[in-house]
Every structure is written in C-alpha cells, then in structure tokens.
C-alpha cells in the first residue's frame, strides 16, 4: 500500500514537471512569434521578447534535464558500454554517477556564490534579477546529485541483473 501511494505521488509530480515544461515552451513559442511579427510585419522590434525566450529556454532545458528526462533518455556514448558484460556495466554506471555527484557537489558552493551575486544585475527590458534567471541551475545541480546518488546506489547495491536498463531510473508512466 505504501509503495503504491509513493508511486502515485511520483507519477503526479512527474506530470506536474511535464506541465511546467510545456507551459515554458508555450510561452517561449508565443514570445518568439510575437518577436517575428513585430520585427518583420510591423517593423517595430520588441526587446522583451528576446529576454522571455532566453529565460524560458534556459529554464525548460535545465528543468527538463532535472525532472522530466529519465536516465534511459539521456544522451550517452555507449559503444564500449554495450559490449561489456552486465557486471562491468554496473561498475561503469556507479563510477560515472559517483564522479558526477562529486564534481557537482564540489562546484555547488561556487555556483551558489555566482547565482546569489547576480542579484545585483538585471535584464535590460523586463528588469528581472539575474539571480532569478540562473537559480534554476542550483535546482538542476541538486536534482542531479540526488538522481545520480540513487543511480550509483542501485548500481552498487541493487539486485543482480542481466538487464543493464534495470539499474536505470525510468520515468513512471
């Protein structure tokens, strides 16, 4: 019962993450169309549409990488990975995840300092603080640390398997 409830909450959260990404893409698309219409039809370029498009693009890329994409959907170079036995794949997965977690954790204080420093700067047209624009990177780093810690743990302590995809985190349906 507890597992079913947790799975239900996970699916609900994943759908909300998808919804947020779709809203960002819709805003980006409408802003882009406005930019084209005002620039080429009305000959009156709008500067704020550039800012909205960049903001939405930055947020949708990092948000989706953090919360929407499953590990199996990540782009990777797997030529060597696909020819080694499953136990070696687990070692590759654990090693890569641990290295990524360590690098992200080492970079986190400097990233935090940069993002908080950027509160002094703002965008030219909408006057949005740049710490808001770049704050999604901190969320991305934390989500990647949690995700890859779990992937490493599953690769090291998970049940033996002959299916390499079984150690990946899959998105719930």
RAVEN-V581803 format. One record per run of one state. SS is the DSSP state (hx for helix, st for strand, lp for the rest). FROM is the first residue (numbers start at 1). TO is the last residue. If there is no record, write none. Layout:
{{SS & FROM & TO} {SS & FROM & TO}}
This chain:
{{lp & 1 & 1} {hx & 2 & 41} {lp & 42 & 46} {hx & 47 & 68} {lp & 69 & 70} {hx & 71 & 73} {lp & 74 & 78} {hx & 79 & 83} {lp & 84 & 85} {hx & 86 & 120} {lp & 121 & 121} {st & 122 & 122} {lp & 123 & 128} {st & 129 & 129} {hx & 130 & 157} {lp & 158 & 163} {hx & 164 & 167} {lp & 168 & 173}}
